[in-house]
Amino acid sequence: MSSYDYGAAADFVFHMAHKFLYEYKIRWLPIDIKSIAVANWEFKWAHVHAYELSTTNDYVCRHILQSYDGATFYYPNHKKKYQIILNFINEDGRDRLPERVSWTCAHEVGHIYLGHFESNGVNSLRSPAIPPELYRQLEFEADLFAGEVLASKWLMNDINVMSEDDIAMFCGISDAAALARYKKATQDYRFVPTNAIVTRQNFGEYLKEITLCWPLDEFAEMNAGDVRAYATQNKPRTLLTAPKPKFLQRPGNCPYCDGDFDADSDPRYCFHCGKPLKKELPATAEHCGSKSPKEAVYCPSCGNRVYRIRQGFCFDEYEL
């Protein structure tokens, strides 16, 4: 009977996954795991390796990688020690989806980061020296690592993203089978890694709540997915029975609802109630596309209702 403790292994892998997120300064979704692999280890495509060996991509996958996904090889005397080879071509000759390749890459990085090669003294996990039961355990850990790095269970819970379709959308995962394996493997584990709090701090800008002056339909197909279900609206502030007289009005407070705002920002409309703060402004205007504080109900620039949402759901990091 195996003495392998899956719960203890999951706890360890979760901790290592968040250590990896911290070490490589990852702070936005989806994660470009391939760039990390290229920068830190030797990286090669299977069809390039086939060209170098004067053979076919199919031969490399079947006989060298022993997988149509990819494999990693450990050479302790080489400068970069590890060589990751990924396959981009299906058996039918069509290109694989980049999102599936990303999962495979994270899986292989997991084998490296979790020390599977050194601890077992092998240069390939397909080695006969790896018993089948041990191989299944190492695959379990690598899948767990890939899932927690690319689509952290803790982070998904924190931002209330639960469905597989939405996880795939925000995290750039197209391998439904791999995602299902990850969810099944972690369904019994309720613990939160002790270092996950650092991940939340690093993802602060991604998780930041803002309001956007967009029509609701513009939230469809953002970042290749429809995020309208995550767009909500704040409740307007109740209007006073009558506007405050001039001599009672204070800079930075709305005369119609008494809501406060930054007077130095010189808003055109009160973002609490939507009333115009300047003369001869139209009651409504086209959505202007601006960002406002998360508390805003109306756009201070054009007076339209705004939608509250996580910043990372609609923007890439370079757009900020």
N, C-alpha and C positions, 0 to 999 in steps of 0.2 A: 504493500500500500504506500502511495506517495505521501511524503511528509510536507509537501509544498503547501504553504499557506497563502491562498489567493488573496485574502483580505490584507494580510501584511504586505504582500507584494504590491497590491494596488496602492496602499498608503505610501510606500516607498516611491513608486513610479510617479504618483501625483506630486510628491514633494520634488522629485527630480525634474519633472516637467516645468514646474514653476521656477525652479532654479535656472533652468535653461532659458525661460522667458526673460528672467532678470539679467542673466549673464549676457545675452545677445541683444539686450535693450529693445525688446519687442513691445510695442505700445499701440498697435493698430491692427484691425482685421480688414481683409484676409491677410494672413502671414505669408510672406514670400520665403518659404523654407528653402527653395532651390538656391536662392542667392546666398543664404547662409552656408549651405553645403558646398557651393562652389568656392566660397571665400576661405573655408577652413579645411577642406579635404580634397583629394583628387576626385574630380567629377567627370564622367564621360557618358555619352549616349551609346546605346547598344549598336545602333547602325554605324556609328563612327568606329567603334571597336571592331565591328565586322569588316569594315573597309580596311582597317589596319592589318587584319589577319587574312585578308583576301578570301573572305568567306561571306556567308549570308547572315542577315539579321536573325533569321529563323534558327540557324545553327547556333549562334551566340546565345539566344534565349533558351533553347532546348538543352544544350550540352555544357555551356559555361555558366550561365546564370541559373539554369534549371528553373526558370520562372519567366513568364511573359511580363512581369511587373518590373523586377530589378533585383539587384543583390549588392552586397558589400563584401569587400575582401580586405583582410588585415595583413599588412606587411610591416612588422615592427621595426625593421631596419631602414625603411624608406623615410624620406623627410616628412611627408604628410601622413604616413602610416596607413591611412584608409583610402580605399578606392571605391567610390559609389558608382555603379553603372545602372542607369535606368533605361527602360525601353519605352519608346514613343510610338511604336508601330504595332497595331493589332495583328493577329494571325491572318485576318482577311486583307491586310495591307493598308487599312485606314489608320489615320492618326488617332492616338488616344487623346481623350480630353485632358487639357492641362491640369484641371482640378483633380483628376484621378492620379495623374503623375505626381502631383503635390502630396497627396496622401502617402503614396509609396515612398517618396523622398523622406517624409517625416518619419515613416516607419523605419527606414534604414538608418536615419540619424538617431532614432531611439536605440537601435542595437548598439551604435557607437557610444552614445552618451551614457547608456546604462552599463557599459563595460562588459557586454556579453562575450566579446572576443577574448579579451585578456583573461577574464575569470575562468574561461573554459579552455584556454590555450590552443585555439584553432584560428586558422586564417579564413575560414568560411563556415557559416552555420549550416551548410549542407554537408559538412564533413561527416563521414561515418562515425567519427568520434563523438558525435552528438546523438544520444539516444532519442527515440521518437517522443517520449514523454517530456524530456528536457526541452526538446525543440518546440513542442506545443507551449510550454511555459514561457520560453523566450519570445515566441510569437505573440502570446497574450500580453506580455509586458511591452513589446514594441508597438502593438496596436493601441494599448492604453496610453502610451507616451504620445503617439501620433494624435490620438483624439484629444488629449488634454492640452497639447500644444496648439493644435490648429483650431479646436473648438472646445475650449475649456468648459467642462461640465459646471464648474463653480461659476465661471464668468457668464455662461448662458443662463444659469439660474438667477444670477444677479440682475441681468437685464431682461428677465422674463421671456427669453426666446426658448421655446420648448419643442416645437414641431421639427421633424427632420428636414422638411422643406425649407423652413426659415433658417435653421442652423446651416444648412448647405448654402443658402443664399448669402448670409453674412460672412461665413467662414471660407467660402470658395472651395467647397467639397462637392464633387459630383459622384463619388463612389458610394452609392447608397448602401451597398453591402458592408463596406468598411464602417460606415457611420452607424449602421444597425448593430454591427459587432461591438462597437465601442459603447453604445448605449446599453446593450444587453450586459456587457461585461461590468458596467459601473452601476447598474440599477440597484444593487444591494448595498452600495457604499454611500453613506450619508455624511461621512466626515468631510471637513474642509481642511486642506493642507495648511500648516501653520504659516508658510511663507506666501500664501495666496493673497494676503493683504497687500503685499508689495506689488503684486500684479495689478491689483485694483488701482493703486497709486500711479503706476506706470501707464495704465490705460485711462488716466483721468480725463484727458482731452477727448478721447474716443467716447467715453461714457458721459461726458458733459451734456446736460440738458439745455437746449436752446429753443427759441421759437423762430419759425421761418415764415416769412410772408410769401407763401406760395399757394396757388390753388391746389386743392386736394389731389387732383389728377396728376400733378407734377411729382407726387411722391411715388408714383408707379414707375417701375423700371429703373429706379435709382440704384447704382451699384449692381446692375443686372438683376434686380429683384423688386417686387412690389412691396413697399414698406408702409402703405397706407394704413394698415392695421395697427401700426405703432405710432401713428400721428394722433394726438389728442389735443383738446382745446381747454384752456383755463376758463374758469367761471368769471364773467364780468362783475365788476364792483357795482354795488347798488348806487343809483344816482340819488343825490340830495333832492329834497322837494323843490328846491330852487337854487340856482347858482349863488355862490357867496357874493355879497356885494364887494365892490372894488376895494374898499378900505379894509375888508377882512381877509382878502386873498393874500396868500403867502407865496413867495417864489419857491417853486419846487412842489407845490400842491395844486391839484386840479380843482378849479372852482365848481365843477359839476358833481364830483364824487369824493373829493377830499383825498384822493389817492396821491401818494408822494412819487416823485420822479426826480431825476438828476436835472436840475434847472440849467446847468452848464451845457447839457447836450442839446438844448434848444429844440425840444420835440415839437412837431406840428400837431400831433394828436396825443391825447392821454392814452397811455397803453393799458390803463385799468378799465376805462369805460368807453373809449373810442371817440369822445367828444373833441372837436377841433379846438386847439388852444390859440389859434391865430384867426384873425378876421378873414372872411371871404374865402374860406377853404371849403371845397365840396365835401358833402357828407360821406361819399364813397369815392374810391379811385381804384384803378387796376392794381393788382398785387405787384409790389415793387421788387420782391426777391431778397429783401434784406433780412439779416439776423438780429434778434433782439434778446434781452435777458429772458431766462426761463419763466419768469413770473408774468410776462406780457400776455395780455388778452387781445390787444389790438396793436397794429403796427404803428409806432410813433412817427413814421415817415409818411404813410399813405392812409392810415386809418382803417385798413381792412383787418378782419379777424385773422389771427395767426395760429399756427399749429406747433404744439410742443413735441419735441422728439430728441432722441440721442444724436449728438453731432456726428458720430461715426457712422450712423445708419445712412446718411445722405452725402457725406463728403469723404474724399480720400485725404490722407494726412498732408500731402503736398498742396492741397487747395486752401489750407487755412493760413 
